[in-house]
Amino acid sequence: MTDLAPVSFSPWEMFFNAGPVVRCVMILLAMASLLTWTIFIAKSVELLRVRIKLTKAEKALEEANTLDLGEEWTRGTSSIAHTLVMAAETERKRSQDIPDDSEGLKERVVLHLERLEAAEGRRLMRGTGVLATIGATSPFIGLFGTVWGIMTSFTGIAASKATSLAVVAPGIAEALLATALGLVAAIPAVVIYNHLARQTASCRAQVADLTALVMRLVSRDLGRMQALTASGQVVRLGASRDSRSVAGE
C-alpha cells in the first residue's frame, strides 16, 4: 500500500492549487475586500472633516445677526454653509425689483436651499453604494467558486475512477475557501456600509440645521426691512449695509 504525500491545507497553498476559475473568484473577492477597507478609511476621513466644518459653520451662523455677517463669517471655507448663504443672498438680490414680496422670497430661497441640501446629501453618500453591492454579491460569488470547485473535483474523481476521500478532499477544501473569502468580503462591507450611512445621516442633519439657520437670517433681515419701511424709511432688499447698521454694527 502506497502512502499519499502530505498535502498542505494553508490558505496560500490552497489558492495556488485551486483551478483557474476558483482562483479568479478568490482574486476578485480579495480585491473587493481591499476596496471595502479603502472606502472605509477614505470616507471616514472625509466625513470627519465635513463634521468639523459643519460644526464651525453652524456656530458662525448661530452668532450672526444678519445674512451678510453669515456670508462674511463663512467666507473662505469649503463647506456647504457658504454655498447656502450665497444662494440666499443671490435670490435676495434678484428679488430687488419686488420689495413687497417677502413671503414669495422666502419660498424661493427655501426651494433653492432644499435642492442644495439634497445635492450635498448625494455627495456625502458617494462611494457607499459600492459597499452595498459588495455586501450583497460577495457571498454568491464565493458560492459560485465553491460549486465550480466541487464540480471539478468530482469530475476528476470520475475520470480517475478513484473512490478515496483523500483524493477529493483537497479540491473540496480549495472550493470551500472561496465561500469563506466571500463571507470575509461581505460581512465587513455590510457593517461598514451601515456605519457610514449613520455618519452620513448625522452630517445631513447638520446640513439641515444650517439651512434652518440661513432661513432664520433671511427672515430676520426681511423683518428688519419691513420695520424700517413701516417707520417711513425706504429700504431695498439689497441694502445689506443698512441691515447691518440696524443690527447694531
ChimeraX commands (.cxc) that place a marker at each C-alpha (Angstrom):
marker #1 position 0.00,0.00,0.00 radius 0.5
marker #1 position 1.44,3.34,-1.09 radius 0.5
marker #1 position 1.33,6.26,1.36 radius 0.5
marker #1 position -0.08,9.52,-0.02 radius 0.5
marker #1 position 2.18,12.54,0.10 radius 0.5
marker #1 position 1.09,15.04,2.76 radius 0.5
marker #1 position -0.95,17.92,1.35 radius 0.5
marker #1 position -0.68,21.43,2.76 radius 0.5
marker #1 position -4.05,23.00,3.58 radius 0.5
marker #1 position -2.82,26.51,4.29 radius 0.5
marker #1 position -4.89,29.23,2.54 radius 0.5
marker #1 position -1.91,30.27,0.42 radius 0.5
marker #1 position -1.23,26.73,-0.79 radius 0.5
marker #1 position -4.93,26.08,-1.43 radius 0.5
marker #1 position -5.07,29.26,-3.51 radius 0.5
marker #1 position -2.20,28.18,-5.75 radius 0.5
marker #1 position -3.51,24.62,-6.04 radius 0.5
marker #1 position -7.02,25.73,-6.98 radius 0.5
marker #1 position -8.28,25.69,-10.54 radius 0.5
marker #1 position -8.20,28.82,-12.72 radius 0.5
marker #1 position -11.88,29.65,-12.25 radius 0.5
marker #1 position -11.78,29.29,-8.46 radius 0.5
marker #1 position -8.54,31.24,-8.35 radius 0.5
marker #1 position -10.09,34.11,-10.33 radius 0.5
marker #1 position -13.04,34.13,-7.92 radius 0.5
marker #1 position -10.65,34.34,-4.95 radius 0.5
marker #1 position -8.72,37.20,-6.55 radius 0.5
marker #1 position -11.96,39.06,-7.26 radius 0.5
marker #1 position -13.11,38.65,-3.65 radius 0.5
marker #1 position -9.73,39.74,-2.30 radius 0.5
marker #1 position -9.90,42.89,-4.46 radius 0.5
marker #1 position -13.45,43.54,-3.22 radius 0.5
marker #1 position -12.29,43.24,0.39 radius 0.5
marker #1 position -9.39,45.62,-0.26 radius 0.5
marker #1 position -11.76,48.10,-1.91 radius 0.5
marker #1 position -14.10,47.90,1.08 radius 0.5
marker #1 position -11.41,48.88,3.57 radius 0.5
marker #1 position -10.10,51.59,1.25 radius 0.5
marker #1 position -13.55,53.17,1.01 radius 0.5
marker #1 position -13.96,52.86,4.79 radius 0.5
marker #1 position -10.74,54.76,5.50 radius 0.5
marker #1 position -11.34,57.41,2.82 radius 0.5
marker #1 position -14.97,58.07,3.73 radius 0.5
marker #1 position -14.24,58.11,7.47 radius 0.5
marker #1 position -11.61,60.83,6.99 radius 0.5
marker #1 position -13.91,62.75,4.62 radius 0.5
marker #1 position -16.91,62.64,6.96 radius 0.5
marker #1 position -14.77,63.62,9.94 radius 0.5
marker #1 position -13.58,66.73,8.11 radius 0.5
marker #1 position -17.11,67.53,6.98 radius 0.5
marker #1 position -18.47,67.28,10.52 radius 0.5
marker #1 position -15.76,69.62,11.82 radius 0.5
marker #1 position -16.50,72.19,9.09 radius 0.5
marker #1 position -20.25,71.94,9.61 radius 0.5
marker #1 position -19.87,72.42,13.36 radius 0.5
marker #1 position -17.79,75.56,12.86 radius 0.5
marker #1 position -20.20,76.91,10.26 radius 0.5
marker #1 position -23.19,76.21,12.48 radius 0.5
marker #1 position -21.58,78.16,15.31 radius 0.5
marker #1 position -20.80,81.08,12.97 radius 0.5
marker #1 position -24.35,81.27,11.61 radius 0.5
marker #1 position -25.78,80.93,15.11 radius 0.5
marker #1 position -23.83,84.01,16.21 radius 0.5
marker #1 position -24.51,86.05,13.06 radius 0.5
marker #1 position -27.22,88.72,13.25 radius 0.5
marker #1 position -27.64,89.28,9.51 radius 0.5
marker #1 position -27.25,87.30,6.34 radius 0.5
marker #1 position -24.30,89.47,5.34 radius 0.5
marker #1 position -22.49,88.66,8.55 radius 0.5
marker #1 position -23.19,84.99,7.92 radius 0.5
marker #1 position -21.69,85.31,4.46 radius 0.5
marker #1 position -18.64,87.09,5.84 radius 0.5
marker #1 position -18.02,84.61,8.65 radius 0.5
marker #1 position -18.37,81.56,6.39 radius 0.5
marker #1 position -16.32,83.06,3.56 radius 0.5
marker #1 position -13.14,81.21,2.68 radius 0.5
marker #1 position -14.44,77.85,3.83 radius 0.5
marker #1 position -15.17,74.94,1.54 radius 0.5
marker #1 position -18.24,73.82,3.50 radius 0.5
marker #1 position -21.80,73.83,2.24 radius 0.5
marker #1 position -22.61,76.67,4.67 radius 0.5
marker #1 position -21.17,79.40,2.47 radius 0.5
marker #1 position -22.92,77.94,-0.56 radius 0.5
marker #1 position -26.25,78.08,1.26 radius 0.5
marker #1 position -25.68,81.67,2.38 radius 0.5
marker #1 position -24.63,82.78,-1.09 radius 0.5
marker #1 position -27.70,81.10,-2.61 radius 0.5
marker #1 position -29.96,83.06,-0.25 radius 0.5
marker #1 position -28.02,86.25,-0.94 radius 0.5
marker #1 position -28.25,85.73,-4.70 radius 0.5
marker #1 position -32.00,85.17,-4.57 radius 0.5
marker #1 position -32.41,88.26,-2.42 radius 0.5
marker #1 position -30.52,90.40,-4.94 radius 0.5
marker #1 position -32.56,89.01,-7.82 radius 0.5
marker #1 position -35.75,89.99,-5.97 radius 0.5
marker #1 position -34.84,93.67,-5.53 radius 0.5
marker #1 position -37.50,94.71,-8.02 radius 0.5
marker #1 position -40.29,93.13,-5.92 radius 0.5
marker #1 position -39.68,94.51,-2.42 radius 0.5
marker #1 position -43.18,93.73,-1.11 radius 0.5
marker #1 position -42.97,90.00,-1.85 radius 0.5
marker #1 position -41.40,88.79,1.40 radius 0.5
marker #1 position -43.30,85.52,1.52 radius 0.5
marker #1 position -42.50,84.78,-2.10 radius 0.5
marker #1 position -38.82,85.50,-1.46 radius 0.5
marker #1 position -38.80,83.10,1.49 radius 0.5
marker #1 position -40.42,80.40,-0.63 radius 0.5
marker #1 position -37.90,80.81,-3.44 radius 0.5
marker #1 position -34.99,80.73,-1.01 radius 0.5
marker #1 position -36.35,77.58,0.65 radius 0.5
marker #1 position -36.71,75.83,-2.72 radius 0.5
marker #1 position -33.13,76.72,-3.65 radius 0.5
marker #1 position -31.71,75.65,-0.30 radius 0.5
marker #1 position -33.61,72.36,-0.39 radius 0.5
marker #1 position -32.05,71.48,-3.73 radius 0.5
marker #1 position -28.57,72.34,-2.43 radius 0.5
marker #1 position -29.22,70.28,0.70 radius 0.5
marker #1 position -30.30,67.27,-1.38 radius 0.5
marker #1 position -27.24,67.61,-3.62 radius 0.5
marker #1 position -24.96,67.69,-0.57 radius 0.5
marker #1 position -26.63,64.55,0.76 radius 0.5
marker #1 position -25.97,62.74,-2.52 radius 0.5
marker #1 position -22.36,63.90,-2.46 radius 0.5
marker #1 position -21.87,62.59,1.07 radius 0.5
marker #1 position -23.26,59.18,0.08 radius 0.5
marker #1 position -20.99,58.93,-2.95 radius 0.5
marker #1 position -18.95,55.72,-2.91 radius 0.5
marker #1 position -21.01,53.90,-0.32 radius 0.5
marker #1 position -23.14,52.21,-2.96 radius 0.5
marker #1 position -20.12,50.07,-3.85 radius 0.5
marker #1 position -20.15,48.68,-0.31 radius 0.5
marker #1 position -23.79,47.68,-0.66 radius 0.5
marker #1 position -23.00,45.91,-3.92 radius 0.5
marker #1 position -20.05,44.06,-2.41 radius 0.5
marker #1 position -22.06,43.05,0.65 radius 0.5
marker #1 position -24.91,41.71,-1.48 radius 0.5
marker #1 position -22.95,39.88,-4.17 radius 0.5
marker #1 position -19.78,38.58,-2.47 radius 0.5
marker #1 position -21.42,35.53,-0.81 radius 0.5
marker #1 position -22.90,34.45,-4.13 radius 0.5
marker #1 position -19.61,34.97,-5.96 radius 0.5
marker #1 position -17.87,32.84,-3.35 radius 0.5
marker #1 position -20.62,30.23,-3.61 radius 0.5
marker #1 position -20.12,30.11,-7.36 radius 0.5
marker #1 position -16.42,29.42,-6.85 radius 0.5
marker #1 position -17.25,26.67,-4.35 radius 0.5
marker #1 position -19.78,24.99,-6.63 radius 0.5
marker #1 position -17.38,25.15,-9.55 radius 0.5
marker #1 position -14.51,23.76,-7.49 radius 0.5
marker #1 position -16.57,20.86,-6.10 radius 0.5
marker #1 position -17.89,20.09,-9.56 radius 0.5
marker #1 position -14.34,19.99,-10.89 radius 0.5
marker #1 position -13.23,17.73,-8.03 radius 0.5
marker #1 position -15.99,15.20,-8.64 radius 0.5
marker #1 position -15.34,15.29,-12.37 radius 0.5
marker #1 position -11.70,14.46,-11.64 radius 0.5
marker #1 position -12.76,11.57,-9.41 radius 0.5
marker #1 position -14.97,10.18,-12.16 radius 0.5
marker #1 position -12.18,10.48,-14.69 radius 0.5
marker #1 position -9.57,8.80,-12.47 radius 0.5
marker #1 position -12.09,6.24,-11.11 radius 0.5
marker #1 position -10.71,6.80,-7.60 radius 0.5
marker #1 position -13.06,6.43,-4.66 radius 0.5
marker #1 position -10.75,7.56,-1.86 radius 0.5
marker #1 position -11.87,10.65,0.11 radius 0.5
marker #1 position -8.25,11.75,0.28 radius 0.5
marker #1 position -8.33,12.33,-3.47 radius 0.5
marker #1 position -11.32,14.65,-3.42 radius 0.5
marker #1 position -10.65,16.38,-0.08 radius 0.5
marker #1 position -8.03,18.90,-1.33 radius 0.5
marker #1 position -10.28,20.08,-4.18 radius 0.5
marker #1 position -13.28,20.46,-1.89 radius 0.5
marker #1 position -11.21,22.36,0.68 radius 0.5
marker #1 position -9.94,24.72,-2.02 radius 0.5
marker #1 position -13.50,25.26,-3.24 radius 0.5
marker #1 position -14.81,25.98,0.26 radius 0.5
marker #1 position -12.09,28.61,0.66 radius 0.5
marker #1 position -13.91,30.64,-1.99 radius 0.5
marker #1 position -17.06,30.69,0.17 radius 0.5
marker #1 position -15.01,31.74,3.19 radius 0.5
marker #1 position -13.46,34.61,1.21 radius 0.5
marker #1 position -16.92,35.64,0.06 radius 0.5
marker #1 position -18.05,35.96,3.66 radius 0.5
marker #1 position -14.84,37.77,4.61 radius 0.5
marker #1 position -15.57,40.33,1.89 radius 0.5
marker #1 position -19.33,40.62,2.51 radius 0.5
marker #1 position -19.58,40.90,6.30 radius 0.5
marker #1 position -17.24,43.92,6.72 radius 0.5
marker #1 position -18.84,45.58,3.67 radius 0.5
marker #1 position -22.31,45.40,5.23 radius 0.5
marker #1 position -21.12,46.58,8.66 radius 0.5
marker #1 position -19.08,49.44,7.17 radius 0.5
marker #1 position -21.96,50.48,4.90 radius 0.5
marker #1 position -24.33,50.75,7.86 radius 0.5
marker #1 position -21.71,52.67,9.86 radius 0.5
marker #1 position -21.09,55.16,7.06 radius 0.5
marker #1 position -24.84,55.50,6.48 radius 0.5
marker #1 position -25.27,56.57,10.10 radius 0.5
marker #1 position -22.39,59.02,9.85 radius 0.5
marker #1 position -23.78,60.44,6.62 radius 0.5
marker #1 position -27.23,60.82,8.18 radius 0.5
marker #1 position -25.64,62.80,11.01 radius 0.5
marker #1 position -23.91,65.12,8.52 radius 0.5
marker #1 position -27.14,65.56,6.57 radius 0.5
marker #1 position -28.90,66.54,9.77 radius 0.5
marker #1 position -26.24,69.19,10.34 radius 0.5
marker #1 position -26.75,70.49,6.80 radius 0.5
marker #1 position -30.49,70.70,7.52 radius 0.5
marker #1 position -29.68,72.72,10.65 radius 0.5
marker #1 position -27.58,75.10,8.54 radius 0.5
marker #1 position -30.48,75.51,6.12 radius 0.5
marker #1 position -32.75,76.45,9.02 radius 0.5
marker #1 position -30.17,78.95,10.32 radius 0.5
marker #1 position -29.87,80.59,6.90 radius 0.5
marker #1 position -33.64,80.87,6.62 radius 0.5
marker #1 position -33.72,82.42,10.08 radius 0.5
marker #1 position -31.24,85.08,8.96 radius 0.5
marker #1 position -33.27,85.74,5.82 radius 0.5
marker #1 position -36.47,86.09,7.83 radius 0.5
marker #1 position -34.73,88.34,10.35 radius 0.5
marker #1 position -33.40,90.64,7.61 radius 0.5
marker #1 position -36.82,90.84,5.98 radius 0.5
marker #1 position -38.40,91.66,9.32 radius 0.5
marker #1 position -35.96,94.50,9.87 radius 0.5
marker #1 position -36.63,95.86,6.38 radius 0.5
marker #1 position -40.38,95.74,6.92 radius 0.5
marker #1 position -39.96,97.56,10.23 radius 0.5
marker #1 position -37.91,100.29,8.57 radius 0.5
marker #1 position -40.42,100.59,5.76 radius 0.5
marker #1 position -43.27,100.90,8.24 radius 0.5
marker #1 position -41.39,103.69,10.00 radius 0.5
marker #1 position -41.24,105.68,6.78 radius 0.5
marker #1 position -37.70,104.82,5.68 radius 0.5
marker #1 position -37.15,103.48,2.17 radius 0.5
marker #1 position -35.24,100.22,2.29 radius 0.5
marker #1 position -34.33,97.96,-0.61 radius 0.5
marker #1 position -33.85,94.23,-0.33 radius 0.5
marker #1 position -30.26,94.58,-1.43 radius 0.5
marker #1 position -29.40,97.19,1.18 radius 0.5
marker #1 position -27.20,94.85,3.18 radius 0.5
marker #1 position -25.21,97.58,4.89 radius 0.5
marker #1 position -28.42,99.17,6.21 radius 0.5
marker #1 position -29.42,95.85,7.72 radius 0.5
marker #1 position -26.04,95.56,9.37 radius 0.5
marker #1 position -26.32,99.05,10.82 radius 0.5
marker #1 position -29.75,98.20,12.21 radius 0.5
marker #1 position -28.28,95.09,13.83 radius 0.5
marker #1 position -26.08,97.36,15.92 radius 0.5
marker #1 position -22.84,97.06,13.99 radius 0.5
marker link #1:1,2 radius 0.2
marker link #1:2,3 radius 0.2
marker link #1:3,4 radius 0.2
marker link #1:4,5 radius 0.2
marker link #1:5,6 radius 0.2
marker link #1:6,7 radius 0.2
marker link #1:7,8 radius 0.2
marker link #1:8,9 radius 0.2
marker link #1:9,10 radius 0.2
marker link #1:10,11 radius 0.2
marker link #1:11,12 radius 0.2
marker link #1:12,13 radius 0.2
marker link #1:13,14 radius 0.2
marker link #1:14,15 radius 0.2
marker link #1:15,16 radius 0.2
marker link #1:16,17 radius 0.2
marker link #1:17,18 radius 0.2
marker link #1:18,19 radius 0.2
marker link #1:19,20 radius 0.2
marker link #1:20,21 radius 0.2
marker link #1:21,22 radius 0.2
marker link #1:22,23 radius 0.2
marker link #1:23,24 radius 0.2
marker link #1:24,25 radius 0.2
marker link #1:25,26 radius 0.2
marker link #1:26,27 radius 0.2
marker link #1:27,28 radius 0.2
marker link #1:28,29 radius 0.2
marker link #1:29,30 radius 0.2
marker link #1:30,31 radius 0.2
marker link #1:31,32 radius 0.2
marker link #1:32,33 radius 0.2
marker link #1:33,34 radius 0.2
marker link #1:34,35 radius 0.2
marker link #1:35,36 radius 0.2
marker link #1:36,37 radius 0.2
marker link #1:37,38 radius 0.2
marker link #1:38,39 radius 0.2
marker link #1:39,40 radius 0.2
marker link #1:40,41 radius 0.2
marker link #1:41,42 radius 0.2
marker link #1:42,43 radius 0.2
marker link #1:43,44 radius 0.2
marker link #1:44,45 radius 0.2
marker link #1:45,46 radius 0.2
marker link #1:46,47 radius 0.2
marker link #1:47,48 radius 0.2
marker link #1:48,49 radius 0.2
marker link #1:49,50 radius 0.2
marker link #1:50,51 radius 0.2
marker link #1:51,52 radius 0.2
marker link #1:52,53 radius 0.2
marker link #1:53,54 radius 0.2
marker link #1:54,55 radius 0.2
marker link #1:55,56 radius 0.2
marker link #1:56,57 radius 0.2
marker link #1:57,58 radius 0.2
marker link #1:58,59 radius 0.2
marker link #1:59,60 radius 0.2
marker link #1:60,61 radius 0.2
marker link #1:61,62 radius 0.2
marker link #1:62,63 radius 0.2
marker link #1:63,64 radius 0.2
marker link #1:64,65 radius 0.2
marker link #1:65,66 radius 0.2
marker link #1:66,67 radius 0.2
marker link #1:67,68 radius 0.2
marker link #1:68,69 radius 0.2
marker link #1:69,70 radius 0.2
marker link #1:70,71 radius 0.2
marker link #1:71,72 radius 0.2
marker link #1:72,73 radius 0.2
marker link #1:73,74 radius 0.2
marker link #1:74,75 radius 0.2
marker link #1:75,76 radius 0.2
marker link #1:76,77 radius 0.2
marker link #1:77,78 radius 0.2
marker link #1:78,79 radius 0.2
marker link #1:79,80 radius 0.2
marker link #1:80,81 radius 0.2
marker link #1:81,82 radius 0.2
marker link #1:82,83 radius 0.2
marker link #1:83,84 radius 0.2
marker link #1:84,85 radius 0.2
marker link #1:85,86 radius 0.2
marker link #1:86,87 radius 0.2
marker link #1:87,88 radius 0.2
marker link #1:88,89 radius 0.2
marker link #1:89,90 radius 0.2
marker link #1:90,91 radius 0.2
marker link #1:91,92 radius 0.2
marker link #1:92,93 radius 0.2
marker link #1:93,94 radius 0.2
marker link #1:94,95 radius 0.2
marker link #1:95,96 radius 0.2
marker link #1:96,97 radius 0.2
marker link #1:97,98 radius 0.2
marker link #1:98,99 radius 0.2
marker link #1:99,100 radius 0.2
marker link #1:100,101 radius 0.2
marker link #1:101,102 radius 0.2
marker link #1:102,103 radius 0.2
marker link #1:103,104 radius 0.2
marker link #1:104,105 radius 0.2
marker link #1:105,106 radius 0.2
marker link #1:106,107 radius 0.2
marker link #1:107,108 radius 0.2
marker link #1:108,109 radius 0.2
marker link #1:109,110 radius 0.2
marker link #1:110,111 radius 0.2
marker link #1:111,112 radius 0.2
marker link #1:112,113 radius 0.2
marker link #1:113,114 radius 0.2
marker link #1:114,115 radius 0.2
marker link #1:115,116 radius 0.2
marker link #1:116,117 radius 0.2
marker link #1:117,118 radius 0.2
marker link #1:118,119 radius 0.2
marker link #1:119,120 radius 0.2
marker link #1:120,121 radius 0.2
marker link #1:121,122 radius 0.2
marker link #1:122,123 radius 0.2
marker link #1:123,124 radius 0.2
marker link #1:124,125 radius 0.2
marker link #1:125,126 radius 0.2
marker link #1:126,127 radius 0.2
marker link #1:127,128 radius 0.2
marker link #1:128,129 radius 0.2
marker link #1:129,130 radius 0.2
marker link #1:130,131 radius 0.2
marker link #1:131,132 radius 0.2
marker link #1:132,133 radius 0.2
marker link #1:133,134 radius 0.2
marker link #1:134,135 radius 0.2
marker link #1:135,136 radius 0.2
marker link #1:136,137 radius 0.2
marker link #1:137,138 radius 0.2
marker link #1:138,139 radius 0.2
marker link #1:139,140 radius 0.2
marker link #1:140,141 radius 0.2
marker link #1:141,142 radius 0.2
marker link #1:142,143 radius 0.2
marker link #1:143,144 radius 0.2
marker link #1:144,145 radius 0.2
marker link #1:145,146 radius 0.2
marker link #1:146,147 radius 0.2
marker link #1:147,148 radius 0.2
marker link #1:148,149 radius 0.2
marker link #1:149,150 radius 0.2
marker link #1:150,151 radius 0.2
marker link #1:151,152 radius 0.2
marker link #1:152,153 radius 0.2
marker link #1:153,154 radius 0.2
marker link #1:154,155 radius 0.2
marker link #1:155,156 radius 0.2
marker link #1:156,157 radius 0.2
marker link #1:157,158 radius 0.2
marker link #1:158,159 radius 0.2
marker link #1:159,160 radius 0.2
marker link #1:160,161 radius 0.2
marker link #1:161,162 radius 0.2
marker link #1:162,163 radius 0.2
marker link #1:163,164 radius 0.2
marker link #1:164,165 radius 0.2
marker link #1:165,166 radius 0.2
marker link #1:166,167 radius 0.2
marker link #1:167,168 radius 0.2
marker link #1:168,169 radius 0.2
marker link #1:169,170 radius 0.2
marker link #1:170,171 radius 0.2
marker link #1:171,172 radius 0.2
marker link #1:172,173 radius 0.2
marker link #1:173,174 radius 0.2
marker link #1:174,175 radius 0.2
marker link #1:175,176 radius 0.2
marker link #1:176,177 radius 0.2
marker link #1:177,178 radius 0.2
marker link #1:178,179 radius 0.2
marker link #1:179,180 radius 0.2
marker link #1:180,181 radius 0.2
marker link #1:181,182 radius 0.2
marker link #1:182,183 radius 0.2
marker link #1:183,184 radius 0.2
marker link #1:184,185 radius 0.2
marker link #1:185,186 radius 0.2
marker link #1:186,187 radius 0.2
marker link #1:187,188 radius 0.2
marker link #1:188,189 radius 0.2
marker link #1:189,190 radius 0.2
marker link #1:190,191 radius 0.2
marker link #1:191,192 radius 0.2
marker link #1:192,193 radius 0.2
marker link #1:193,194 radius 0.2
marker link #1:194,195 radius 0.2
marker link #1:195,196 radius 0.2
marker link #1:196,197 radius 0.2
marker link #1:197,198 radius 0.2
marker link #1:198,199 radius 0.2
marker link #1:199,200 radius 0.2
marker link #1:200,201 radius 0.2
marker link #1:201,202 radius 0.2
marker link #1:202,203 radius 0.2
marker link #1:203,204 radius 0.2
marker link #1:204,205 radius 0.2
marker link #1:205,206 radius 0.2
marker link #1:206,207 radius 0.2
marker link #1:207,208 radius 0.2
marker link #1:208,209 radius 0.2
marker link #1:209,210 radius 0.2
marker link #1:210,211 radius 0.2
marker link #1:211,212 radius 0.2
marker link #1:212,213 radius 0.2
marker link #1:213,214 radius 0.2
marker link #1:214,215 radius 0.2
marker link #1:215,216 radius 0.2
marker link #1:216,217 radius 0.2
marker link #1:217,218 radius 0.2
marker link #1:218,219 radius 0.2
marker link #1:219,220 radius 0.2
marker link #1:220,221 radius 0.2
marker link #1:221,222 radius 0.2
marker link #1:222,223 radius 0.2
marker link #1:223,224 radius 0.2
marker link #1:224,225 radius 0.2
marker link #1:225,226 radius 0.2
marker link #1:226,227 radius 0.2
marker link #1:227,228 radius 0.2
marker link #1:228,229 radius 0.2
marker link #1:229,230 radius 0.2
marker link #1:230,231 radius 0.2
marker link #1:231,232 radius 0.2
marker link #1:232,233 radius 0.2
marker link #1:233,234 radius 0.2
marker link #1:234,235 radius 0.2
marker link #1:235,236 radius 0.2
marker link #1:236,237 radius 0.2
marker link #1:237,238 radius 0.2
marker link #1:238,239 radius 0.2
marker link #1:239,240 radius 0.2
marker link #1:240,241 radius 0.2
marker link #1:241,242 radius 0.2
marker link #1:242,243 radius 0.2
marker link #1:243,244 radius 0.2
marker link #1:244,245 radius 0.2
marker link #1:245,246 radius 0.2
marker link #1:246,247 radius 0.2
marker link #1:247,248 radius 0.2
marker link #1:248,249 radius 0.2
view
